[in-house]
Amino acid sequence: TNKQVSSKGSAPLIRDSCFSILKILILLTIFLISTETHQERLLEDLGLEQHYTEKLSLSRILQIDEKTITDVTAKCQSDLPWYFLKKLMMVNVTARNAKCTSECESDCDAVSGNTKLDLRNLVDSPNSGDMLNPLDIITALFLCSDAFVQQEMALKMSMCQFSVPLLLPNCDTQQCTLMLWALRDIVKKYRPQSLSQSKGFIEDRIVLSELPMISFVRLGECSLSKSEILNKLLSNSQQYHDTFVHHDMECGDSPRRISDGLTEITWYLPCGNKNIDIFSEPIAVANLRGDITSFETQFSFLCQTSAAVFVFFDSLKSGCRLLTNQNYKAQIFLVGNHQSNTFSLDALEQVATELGLTNNNIVLKTRRMNDADFVKNLRKTVSDVVENSKMKMCIEQMADIAHELGILVDEDCPECQIAKVNADAITADIQDTLKYKEEQLPLQGQIWKDLTSLEKEEFRLRKVGSEDIEKYKSDLQVQKEKLREKQNSYDISNAMTCFIHAISSPGTERCYFLKWIRINLDNLSRDKMSFLREQYKEKSKNSENKNVLKDIDRELSNSSLGTEHFFREMGQIYEASVSLPETDPSRQQLQHLPKLCAGLLLDGFPLELVDGDASNIPLRWVSDVLSQLHDLVSPKNKILVVTVLGVQSTGKSTLLNTMFGVQFAVSSGRCTRGAFMLLIRINDDVRKVLNCDFMVIIDTEGLKSPELLATLVVVCARFISGMEKRLGKKPKCQFVHQNVSDVSSQ
C-alpha cells in the first residue's frame, strides 16, 4: 500500500518535470530563432548556409548536373542561386531576373479565369513576401564563394554589362571587403576620342587602369531612384541597359536584406564615335547601396578615391554633420529633388555654404523638369568633372586607402600573397621575351622543332632518295637520340625549378600561383601582341604581303609567353628524361610530373595536346598524363569529347566558355598555337542521361591552315579509338562559329 501511495505521489512530479523541460526547450528555440541574424536567415532560405564556411568552388559550379542540361525555372528560394549562376556562367543577361514560380502564382492563374469582380484579389500581392532582391542573391553568393568563383562571377557579370561588387558588406561582422582579386581578371578594351582617327585602341586590366571614378551615394530617404538615373546617365537614347539593379526591375522593389552597404562599380568606355559616345574618355562609376549615415566607412572610402561624389538627397537636416566632417579628396556635388515635400532650400544653402560649394556643385530636379532634362543636366556636370579633374586612381592603389580605413582586402590572405611572390620571382626579370624563352625554356625551342621534323620524315620518307629505307630510318633514329641527349645536357633552369616547386604547393596556393603567373605574363605581352595583331590584320588584306605576314607571324610567336609555355617545357623535360635509363636518378626525380599535371587537369586547368608552334604532339608526355588521370578517377569511366575548330580570332574559345562556363584564354594579349583540353565532371544525376562520366572539351588556338585543322580531327579520332577500351567512347561534336568583331577590328 505504501508503494502504491509513493507511486501515485511521484506521477505529478514527473509530469511537472516534463512540462518544465518542454518549456525550457521552447524558450531555447525562441531564443535561438530570435538571435539568428538577417544574413543567416537569408543564407538558410537560399540553401547556402553550409557554403558560408565551406566555400563554393569552380569545380562545383561548373559540374554538369540536371539543372545544367534542363531549362527549368526556379521553384523555390533555394533554387535561385543556382539559377543565377547557371545563367551567369553562360553570360546570359537575364541572370538577374531570378524569381521562383510558387504555387501561389498557379493559384492566381487559375483564379484569373473568374468573371466575378474581386478588387481585393487584384490589389493584394500574395507573392511579394517570397521575392528576393537580386542584390541579396549576388551578395550571398559572393559571401559563400571562394576567391576563384568570385573572380569568375565578377568577370562574367562584367561581360553581361552588370555592375560588379567593389566593396562587399558582411552584415554579421559589420565589415566590408575591397574586391581587388575578384576584379583582377577583367580586361577592357576601348577607343578614346584621341585615338579615333588612327583607329587605335587601349586594352588593359581594369584594376591597373588609372581612371577618374565618379561615385553616387544617398543621404536619408530619396524620392529619386539613384540607380535608375545612373542607368539612363550611362545609356544613349538608342541603347538603354540596366547596368545597376533598380526599383522598377523584376524583383528590384523587394526589400534588401543583406546588400545595404554594397558598393558596386562599372565602367563607361568610349568606342571613338562622337555620335555614340556619351563621354569622350573612360570613367569608373561607383554606386553605394543604402544610406551613408549607416555606412560612413564606405562613404569615407569613396570620398578619398573618387574624382567626384554625387550625394542624392531629399532633406539635408539629418546629414549635415556627416557631410561637413569628411576628409574630401573628391569634389562634392549635391543632387536634390525640388519636387519632394521634405526638400528645404534653406538647409541646402546652409550645407552648401559650409562645404564651400557653388551653383556648379548643385544639381536640382526642379518642379517643371522631367527625367530626360534632369539626366541631361547631370550628364553635363559629370562630363565637366571628367574633362577637368586630375584625380585618377586605379583599383590596385585603392588597397592602401582601404587598409587605412579598416576595410579588408581580399588579396591579403597568406596563400594569395605567397603565390604572388612565387609568380613575381619568375616574371620580374623578363625584359626580352624571345631571349627569356631561349635561356629559361630552351627545350621547346629549335631542338624540339628539329625533333618534329625528324619524326615527320620518319613517316613521309620524302628525302630518302635511292638510299636503303631501313638504313635511312636507322639514321633518323640516331639523329633523334642525339637531339634527346642534347636536351638532357641542359640543367633545369631557375624559372622551371621555381615553377615546378610552385605548382607542387597545396591546392589553394597552387591555384593562386597559376592565376598570378598568367596575369603577369598577359600584362607583359599584351601591348606588343595587340600591335602585332593589328599589323597582321592590316597586311592580310593584301595578298602580295605574304612574306611580310610570315615575318609578323614569326614575331607573334616569338613574343608570346604564357603558362602553357612552362607546361610545354615541363613536358619536354619529362620526354627527354624518359630516354635515359630507368635507374638514372635524373629520370626518377621527374617521374612525379605526369601525376602533378593530371591533378591540375582534375582541378580544371587545361592540358596542351598539340604544340602548334612545333606542329607536334609530345606523345609520351600526354599519354602518361592521361594514364595518371585514369588512375586518379574511378575505373571504366566514359568520356564525351567536344571539339571546336576554326581559324584564329573567330570566337572559338568564347563559344566554349559561354556553353560550359569554362576559362579558355581569349585575350588578344597572347597568341599561343595548339589544342588544349579541359575536363568537366558529370554529376551522378545525369550520368545515365548523357551516358558518360566526364566531358572533355578541346579548344584550338592559332591553327590557321586547313591541314593543321584536319590533322587535329584525325588525331582526336585516333586518340578516342585508342583509348576506348580504357575510358569508353562517345562521338565527338564539331561547332563552327562566325567571326565576332570588336573595337580592335573596326
C-alpha positions in Angstrom: 0.0 0.0 0.0 2.8 2.4 0.8 4.4 1.6 -2.5 1.2 2.5 -4.3 0.9 5.8 -2.5 4.6 6.6 -3.3 4.0 5.7 -6.9 0.9 8.0 -7.1 2.8 10.8 -5.4 5.7 10.7 -7.9 3.5 10.9 -11.0 2.7 14.6 -10.7 6.4 15.3 -10.1 7.4 13.5 -13.3 4.6 15.3 -15.2 5.8 18.7 -13.8 9.4 17.9 -14.7 8.4 17.0 -18.3 6.4 20.3 -18.6 9.4 22.2 -17.3 11.8 20.6 -19.7 9.4 21.2 -22.6 9.1 24.9 -21.5 12.9 25.3 -21.4 13.2 23.7 -24.9 10.5 26.1 -26.3 12.2 29.1 -24.7 15.6 27.9 -26.0 14.2 27.5 -29.5 12.6 31.0 -29.4 16.0 32.4 -28.2 17.9 30.7 -31.0 15.5 31.9 -33.6 15.5 35.5 -32.2 19.3 35.6 -32.2 19.6 34.4 -35.7 20.8 37.2 -37.9 19.3 38.5 -41.1 22.2 37.1 -43.1 22.0 33.6 -41.5 18.2 33.5 -42.2 18.8 34.6 -45.9 21.5 32.0 -46.4 19.2 29.3 -45.0 16.4 30.5 -47.3 18.8 30.2 -50.3 20.2 26.9 -49.1 23.7 28.3 -48.9 24.3 28.1 -45.1 26.9 25.4 -45.3 28.8 27.2 -48.0 29.4 30.2 -45.7 32.2 28.1 -44.1 32.8 25.6 -46.9 33.0 27.9 -49.9 31.7 27.1 -53.3 34.4 26.1 -55.7 34.7 26.4 -59.5 34.7 22.6 -59.9 31.4 22.5 -58.0 29.6 25.2 -60.1 31.0 24.0 -63.4 29.9 20.4 -62.8 27.3 19.3 -65.3 24.1 18.2 -63.5 20.4 18.0 -64.1 20.0 21.8 -63.7 22.7 22.4 -66.4 21.0 20.4 -69.1 17.4 21.5 -68.5 15.9 24.9 -68.6 13.6 24.6 -65.6 12.7 27.8 -63.8 13.4 28.2 -60.0 10.6 26.6 -58.0 11.8 27.7 -54.5 14.2 30.2 -53.0 16.9 27.6 -52.7 16.9 27.2 -56.5 17.6 30.9 -57.1 21.4 31.0 -56.5 21.9 28.1 -58.9 19.5 29.6 -61.5 21.6 32.8 -61.3 24.9 31.0 -61.6 23.8 28.9 -64.5 22.7 31.9 -66.5 25.7 34.0 -65.5 28.3 31.3 -66.5 26.6 31.3 -69.9 26.8 35.1 -70.0 23.0 35.4 -70.2 21.9 38.9 -69.5 18.6 37.7 -67.9 20.6 36.1 -65.0 19.4 38.8 -62.5 15.8 38.1 -63.3 15.8 35.3 -60.7 12.3 34.6 -59.5 10.7 31.4 -58.2 7.4 30.2 -59.6 5.4 29.4 -56.5 2.1 27.6 -56.1 0.5 30.9 -55.3 1.2 32.0 -58.9 -0.5 28.9 -60.1 -3.5 29.7 -57.9 -3.6 33.2 -59.3 -3.5 31.8 -62.9 -6.5 29.6 -62.0 -8.5 32.5 -60.5 -7.7 34.7 -63.5 -10.5 33.0 -65.4 -13.0 34.0 -62.8 -15.5 36.5 -64.2 -16.6 37.9 -60.7 -15.5 41.4 -59.6 -13.0 41.0 -56.8 -10.8 44.1 -56.5 -9.1 43.0 -53.3 -7.7 40.0 -55.2 -6.3 42.4 -57.8 -4.7 44.7 -55.3 -3.2 42.1 -53.0 0.2 40.6 -54.0 0.5 37.2 -52.2 3.9 36.5 -53.6 5.6 39.8 -52.7 7.0 38.4 -49.5 8.6 35.4 -51.3 10.5 37.7 -53.7 14.2 38.2 -53.1 16.1 41.3 -54.3 18.7 40.3 -57.0 21.4 42.2 -55.0 20.8 40.0 -52.0 21.3 36.9 -54.1 24.5 38.3 -55.6 25.8 39.4 -52.2 25.0 36.0 -50.7 26.8 34.2 -53.5 29.9 36.3 -53.2 30.0 35.7 -49.4 29.7 31.9 -49.9 32.2 31.5 -52.8 35.9 31.0 -52.8 38.2 33.6 -54.4 38.3 31.9 -57.8 34.5 31.7 -58.1 34.3 35.3 -57.0 36.7 36.2 -59.8 34.8 34.2 -62.4 31.5 35.7 -61.3 32.9 39.3 -61.5 34.3 38.6 -65.0 31.0 37.2 -66.3 29.0 40.0 -64.7 31.2 42.5 -66.4 30.8 40.7 -69.7 27.0 41.0 -69.2 27.5 44.7 -68.6 26.3 44.3 -65.0 27.8 46.4 -62.2 30.2 44.3 -60.0 31.0 44.5 -56.3 33.8 46.9 -55.3 33.1 46.8 -51.5 31.3 43.7 -50.3 29.5 44.1 -47.0 29.1 41.4 -44.3 26.2 42.1 -42.0 27.3 39.7 -39.3 30.9 41.1 -38.9 29.9 44.7 -39.8 33.0 44.8 -42.1 33.4 45.2 -45.8 36.0 43.9 -48.2 37.6 45.6 -51.2 37.2 43.0 -54.0 40.6 43.6 -55.7 41.3 40.0 -56.5 37.7 39.4 -57.7 38.1 42.2 -60.3 41.7 41.4 -61.3 40.8 39.2 -64.2 38.6 41.8 -66.0 40.3 43.2 -69.1 38.7 46.1 -71.0 39.2 47.4 -74.5 38.2 50.9 -75.6 39.0 53.7 -78.0 39.1 57.2 -76.6 38.4 60.2 -78.9 42.2 60.9 -79.1 42.7 57.6 -81.0 39.6 57.7 -83.2 41.4 58.9 -86.3 44.2 56.3 -86.1 41.8 53.5 -85.3 43.9 52.6 -82.3 42.6 51.3 -79.1 43.6 50.7 -75.5 43.4 47.3 -73.8 44.3 46.9 -70.2 43.5 45.1 -67.0 40.8 47.2 -65.3 42.4 47.1 -61.8 45.5 48.7 -63.3 43.8 51.4 -65.3 44.1 54.8 -63.8 40.6 56.3 -64.4 38.6 59.0 -62.8 35.9 57.4 -60.5 32.6 59.1 -60.2 30.6 57.9 -57.1 26.9 58.2 -56.3 25.5 57.9 -52.8 22.3 58.6 -51.0 21.7 60.6 -47.8 18.5 59.6 -46.0 15.3 58.9 -47.9 15.3 59.9 -51.5 12.3 60.1 -53.9 14.7 59.9 -56.9 15.8 56.4 -58.0 19.5 56.8 -57.9 20.3 53.5 -59.8 17.7 54.1 -62.5 19.1 57.6 -63.1 22.6 56.1 -63.3 21.4 53.6 -66.0 19.9 56.5 -68.0 23.1 58.5 -67.5 25.3 55.7 -68.9 22.9 54.8 -71.8 22.4 56.6 -75.0 18.9 57.2 -76.4 19.1 54.2 -78.9 20.5 51.7 -76.4 19.3 51.6 -72.8 20.8 49.0 -70.5 20.1 48.2 -66.8 23.7 48.2 -65.6 22.5 48.7 -61.9 19.6 46.9 -60.4 16.8 49.4 -59.6 13.3 49.6 -58.2 11.4 49.0 -61.5 13.3 45.9 -62.5 12.0 42.4 -61.8 12.2 41.8 -58.0 14.1 45.1 -57.8 11.4 46.5 -55.5 11.9 43.7 -52.9 13.3 45.0 -49.7 17.1 44.5 -49.4 18.0 42.2 -46.5 21.9 41.9 -46.6 23.0 44.1 -49.6 22.8 47.5 -48.0 26.4 48.8 -47.8 27.3 47.1 -51.1 29.3 49.4 -53.3 29.1 48.4 -57.0 31.3 49.6 -59.8 31.0 49.7 -63.6 32.9 51.4 -66.4 31.9 53.6 -69.3 34.3 53.0 -72.1 34.1 55.0 -75.4 34.3 53.5 -78.8 35.7 56.6 -80.6 32.5 57.5 -82.4 31.2 61.0 -81.4 27.7 60.1 -82.5 27.5 57.2 -80.0 29.9 58.1 -77.1 28.3 59.8 -74.1 31.7 60.6 -72.5 34.8 61.1 -74.7 37.1 59.5 -72.1 36.8 56.3 -70.0 35.4 56.6 -66.4 34.6 54.3 -63.5 31.2 54.7 -61.8 30.6 53.6 -58.3 27.2 53.2 -56.6 26.8 52.8 -52.8 23.6 51.0 -51.7 21.9 52.3 -48.6 22.0 55.5 -46.5 25.5 56.9 -46.0 24.6 57.7 -42.4 24.6 53.9 -41.8 27.8 53.3 -43.9 30.3 56.0 -43.0 33.3 53.8 -43.8 32.2 53.1 -47.4 31.4 56.8 -47.8 34.8 57.9 -46.5 36.5 55.4 -48.9 34.6 56.9 -51.9 35.4 60.4 -50.8 39.1 59.6 -50.8 39.3 57.6 -54.0 36.8 59.4 -56.3 37.2 62.4 -58.6 33.7 63.4 -57.6 30.9 62.2 -55.2 27.3 63.0 -56.1 25.1 62.9 -53.0 21.4 62.3 -53.7 19.0 63.7 -51.0 15.5 65.0 -50.3 16.3 66.5 -46.9 19.7 67.7 -45.6 18.7 68.3 -42.0 19.9 65.0 -40.6 23.1 64.6 -42.5 24.7 68.0 -42.2 27.4 66.8 -39.7 28.4 63.8 -41.8 28.9 65.9 -44.9 30.9 68.7 -43.3 33.1 66.4 -41.2 34.5 64.3 -44.1 38.1 64.4 -45.4 37.4 65.0 -49.0 39.8 64.4 -51.9 36.8 64.3 -54.3 34.7 67.2 -55.5 31.2 67.1 -53.8 28.0 67.6 -55.7 24.6 67.7 -54.1 21.7 66.2 -56.1 18.3 67.1 -54.8 14.6 66.8 -55.8 12.9 70.1 -55.5 9.6 68.3 -56.2 9.9 66.5 -52.8 7.8 67.6 -49.9 10.7 67.4 -47.5 13.1 69.5 -49.6 14.3 72.6 -47.9 16.2 75.3 -49.8 17.4 76.9 -46.6 19.0 73.6 -45.4 20.7 73.2 -48.8 22.1 76.7 -48.7 23.5 76.1 -45.2 25.2 72.9 -46.1 26.5 74.2 -49.4 28.0 77.3 -47.7 29.7 75.1 -45.0 31.2 72.9 -47.8 32.2 75.9 -49.9 30.1 74.8 -52.9 28.9 76.9 -55.8 25.9 76.6 -58.1 28.1 74.4 -60.3 28.1 71.8 -57.5 24.3 71.7 -57.1 22.1 69.6 -59.4 18.4 70.0 -58.8 15.4 68.5 -60.4 13.0 71.5 -60.4 9.3 71.3 -60.3 9.0 71.8 -64.1 11.8 69.4 -65.1 11.2 65.9 -66.4 13.6 63.0 -66.1 15.2 63.4 -69.5 16.2 67.0 -68.8 17.4 66.2 -65.4 19.7 63.4 -66.7 20.9 65.7 -69.4 22.0 68.3 -66.8 23.6 65.6 -64.6 25.5 64.2 -67.6 26.9 67.6 -68.5 28.1 68.0 -64.9 29.8 64.6 -65.0 31.4 65.5 -68.3 32.8 68.7 -66.9 34.3 66.7 -64.0 35.9 64.2 -66.3 37.4 66.8 -68.5 38.8 69.0 -65.7 39.7 66.6 -62.9 43.2 65.3 -62.4 42.2 62.9 -59.7 42.7 59.4 -61.3 43.3 56.2 -59.4 43.4 52.5 -60.2 41.7 50.0 -58.0 45.0 48.4 -57.0 46.1 51.8 -55.5 42.8 51.9 -53.5 44.0 49.0 -51.4 46.2 51.4 -49.3 43.2 53.6 -48.5 41.2 50.6 -47.7 43.8 49.5 -45.1 43.8 53.0 -43.6 40.0 52.9 -43.1 40.0 49.3 -41.7 38.5 47.8 -44.8 39.6 44.3 -45.6 41.2 43.5 -48.9 40.6 40.1 -50.5 44.2 39.7 -51.7 45.6 39.9 -48.1 45.2 36.2 -47.4 48.5 34.3 -46.9 48.0 31.9 -49.8 47.4 34.7 -52.3 50.5 36.7 -51.1 52.8 33.7 -51.1 51.7 32.7 -54.6 52.2 36.3 -55.8 55.8 36.3 -54.5 56.4 33.0 -56.3 54.9 34.3 -59.6 56.8 37.6 -59.4 60.1 35.7 -58.8 59.6 34.1 -62.2 58.3 37.0 -64.2 60.0 40.0 -62.7 63.2 39.8 -64.8 61.5 39.3 -68.1 62.7 42.1 -70.5 63.0 40.3 -73.9 60.5 37.5 -74.3 62.4 35.7 -77.0 65.7 35.8 -75.1 63.9 34.7 -71.9 62.5 31.6 -73.7 65.9 30.7 -75.2 67.6 30.9 -71.7 64.9 29.7 -69.4 62.8 27.4 -71.7 65.4 26.0 -74.1 64.0 22.5 -74.6 60.9 23.6 -76.5 62.9 25.8 -79.0 64.9 24.7 -82.0 65.7 21.2 -80.6 62.0 20.3 -80.3 61.3 21.7 -83.8 64.2 19.6 -85.2 62.8 16.5 -83.5 59.4 17.2 -85.0 61.0 17.4 -88.5 62.7 14.1 -88.0 59.5 12.4 -86.8 57.6 13.7 -89.8 60.4 12.5 -92.1 60.2 9.0 -90.5 56.6 8.7 -91.8 56.9 10.7 -95.0 60.3 9.5 -96.2 60.5 12.4 -98.7 64.3 12.7 -98.6 65.2 9.0 -98.8 66.2 9.1 -102.5 67.9 5.9 -103.6 69.2 5.1 -100.0 68.1 1.9 -98.3 64.9 2.7 -96.4 65.8 0.7 -93.2 69.2 2.3 -93.0 67.6 5.8 -93.6 65.2 5.2 -90.8 68.0 4.0 -88.6 70.0 7.2 -89.3 66.9 9.2 -88.4 66.6 7.4 -85.1 70.3 8.1 -84.3 69.7 11.8 -85.0 66.7 11.8 -82.7 68.7 10.2 -79.9 71.4 12.8 -80.3 68.8 15.6 -80.0 67.4 14.0 -76.9 70.9 13.8 -75.5 71.3 17.5 -76.2 68.1 18.2 -74.3 69.3 16.1 -71.4 72.6 18.1 -71.4 70.6 21.2 -70.2 70.1 21.7 -66.5 66.6 22.6 -65.4 66.5 26.4 -65.4 65.8 28.5 -62.4 62.5 29.6 -63.8 61.4 26.0 -64.3 62.6 24.9 -60.9 60.5 27.7 -59.3 57.5 26.8 -61.5 57.6 23.1 -60.7 58.0 23.9 -57.0 55.1 26.4 -57.0 52.6 24.0 -58.7 53.6 21.3 -56.2 52.3 23.5 -53.4 48.9 22.9 -51.6 45.8 23.3 -53.7 44.6 26.8 -52.9 48.1 28.3 -53.1 48.8 26.5 -56.4 45.6 27.9 -57.9 46.6 31.4 -56.8 50.0 30.9 -58.3 48.8 29.8 -61.7 46.4 32.7 -61.8 49.1 35.2 -60.8 51.7 34.0 -63.3 49.1 34.0 -66.1 48.1 37.6 -65.1 51.7 38.7 -65.0 52.6 37.1 -68.4 49.5 38.6 -70.1 50.3 42.0 -68.7 53.9 41.8 -70.1 52.9 40.7 -73.6 49.5 42.5 -74.2 50.7 45.8 -75.7 53.2 44.3 -78.1 50.9 41.5 -79.2 48.0 43.8 -79.8 50.1 46.0 -82.0 51.4 43.0 -84.0 47.9 41.6 -84.4 46.8 45.0 -85.8 49.7 44.9 -88.3 48.8 41.3 -89.3 45.1 42.2 -89.9 46.1 45.2 -92.0 48.7 43.4 -94.1 46.5 40.3 -94.6 44.1 42.5 -96.7 46.7 42.5 -99.5 47.6 39.1 -101.0 51.0 40.5 -102.0 52.2 40.7 -98.4 52.8 37.0 -97.9 56.5 37.4 -96.8 55.6 40.3 -94.5 52.9 38.2 -93.0 55.3 35.4 -92.3 57.7 37.8 -90.6 54.9 39.2 -88.4 53.6 35.7 -87.7 57.1 34.7 -86.6 57.4 37.7 -84.3 54.0 37.0 -82.9 55.1 33.5 -81.9 58.4 34.8 -80.5 56.6 37.5 -78.4 54.0 35.1 -77.0 54.7 33.8 -73.5 52.0 32.2 -71.3 51.7 29.4 -68.6 51.3 26.9 -71.5 55.0 27.5 -72.4 56.1 26.5 -68.9 53.9 23.3 -69.1 55.3 22.7 -72.6 58.8 22.9 -71.2 57.8 20.6 -68.4 56.6 18.1 -71.0 59.9 18.2 -72.9 61.9 17.8 -69.7 59.9 14.7 -69.0 60.1 13.3 -72.5 63.9 13.9 -72.6 64.2 12.1 -69.2 62.3 9.1 -70.5 65.1 8.5 -73.0 67.5 7.9 -70.0 68.0 4.5 -68.3 65.2 3.7 -65.8 67.8 3.7 -62.9 69.1 7.1 -63.8 68.5 9.5 -60.8 67.5 12.3 -63.1 64.8 10.2 -64.6 63.5 9.1 -61.3 63.3 12.6 -59.9 60.9 13.6 -62.7 58.5 10.7 -62.6 56.0 12.6 -60.5 55.4 15.3 -63.2 52.6 13.4 -65.1 50.7 12.9 -61.9 51.2 16.5 -60.9 49.7 17.6 -64.3 46.9 15.1 -64.0 45.9 16.6 -60.7 45.8 20.1 -62.3 43.6 18.7 -65.1 41.2 17.4 -62.4 41.2 20.9 -60.8 40.0 22.4 -64.1 43.3 23.6 -65.6 43.9 22.9 -69.3 46.4 20.4 -70.8 48.1 21.2 -74.1 47.6 18.3 -76.5 49.1 19.8 -79.7 52.0 22.1 -79.7 51.0 24.5 -82.5 54.4 26.2 -82.7 56.3 22.9 -83.5 53.2 21.2 -85.0 53.7 18.2 -82.9 52.3 16.2 -80.0 54.6 15.2 -77.1 53.1 11.7 -77.2 54.8 10.2 -74.2 54.0 13.1 -72.0 50.4 13.4 -73.0 49.9 9.6 -72.7 51.5 9.4 -69.2 49.4 12.4 -68.0 46.2 10.7 -69.2 47.3 7.4 -67.7 47.8 9.1 -64.4 44.4 10.8 -64.8 42.9 7.4 -65.4 44.4 6.2 -62.1 43.1 9.2 -60.2 39.5 8.7 -61.2 37.2 5.6 -61.0 37.9 2.9 -63.5 35.8 2.3 -66.6 34.8 6.0 -66.9 33.2 7.1 -70.2 34.1 10.4 -71.8 32.2 12.7 -74.2 34.6 14.8 -76.4 33.5 18.2 -77.7 35.9 20.0 -80.1 35.6 23.4 -81.7 37.6 24.1 -84.9 38.2 27.3 -86.9 40.6 29.9 -88.0 42.2 32.3 -85.5 40.0 35.0 -83.8 36.7 33.6 -84.8 35.4 33.2 -81.2 36.1 29.5 -80.7 37.3 29.9 -77.1 34.4 32.3 -76.4 31.9 29.8 -77.7 33.2 27.1 -75.4 33.5 29.4 -72.4 29.9 30.5 -73.0 28.5 27.0 -73.4 30.3 25.4 -70.5 31.3 28.3 -68.3 35.0 27.4 -68.6 38.0 29.6 -68.8 39.9 29.1 -72.1 42.1 32.1 -72.7 40.5 34.6 -75.1 42.8 37.6 -74.6 44.4 39.1 -77.6 47.5 39.7 -75.4 48.6 36.2 -76.3 49.0 34.2 -79.5 49.7 30.6 -78.4 49.1 27.9 -81.0 47.9 24.4 -80.2 45.0 22.4 -78.9 44.0 22.5 -75.3 42.0 20.0 -73.3 39.7 20.6 -70.3 38.0 18.0 -68.1 34.5 18.6 -66.7 33.0 16.2 -64.2 29.4 14.9 -64.8 27.2 14.8 -61.8 25.6 11.5 -60.7 22.0 12.6 -61.5 22.7 13.0 -65.3 25.4 10.3 -66.0 22.7 7.9 -67.2 21.2 10.6 -69.4 24.4 11.6 -71.0 25.9 8.1 -70.8 29.3 9.5 -69.7 31.2 10.3 -66.5 33.4 13.2 -67.8 33.2 15.6 -70.7 36.5 16.5 -72.4 36.4 19.9 -74.2 39.1 20.6 -76.8 39.9 24.2 -77.9 42.1 25.0 -80.8 44.2 28.2 -81.0 46.2 29.6 -83.9 45.9 26.5 -86.1 45.5 28.6 -89.2 45.8 26.2 -92.1 43.2 23.6 -93.1 45.9 20.9 -93.0 46.6 21.5 -89.3 42.9 21.5 -88.5 42.3 18.3 -90.5 45.3 16.7 -88.6 43.7 17.6 -85.3 40.4 15.9 -86.4 42.3 12.7 -87.3 44.4 12.8 -84.2 41.4 13.2 -81.9 39.5 10.4 -83.7 42.5 8.1 -83.4 43.1 9.1 -79.8 39.5 8.3 -78.9 39.7 5.0 -80.8 42.9 4.1 -79.0 41.5 4.9 -75.6 38.1 3.4 -76.0 39.0 0.1 -74.2 40.1 2.0 -71.1 37.8 5.1 -71.0 34.8 4.3 -73.2 33.9 6.0 -76.4 31.4 8.7 -77.3 31.0 10.6 -80.6 32.9 13.9 -80.9 30.9 17.1 -81.8 32.1 19.9 -84.0 31.0 23.5 -83.9 31.6 26.2 -86.5 31.3 29.8 -85.2 31.4 33.0 -87.3 33.8 35.9 -86.5 32.7 38.4 -83.9 34.1 41.9 -84.4 35.2 44.1 -81.5 36.6 47.6 -81.1 40.1 46.4 -82.3 38.8 45.3 -85.6 36.8 48.4 -86.5 
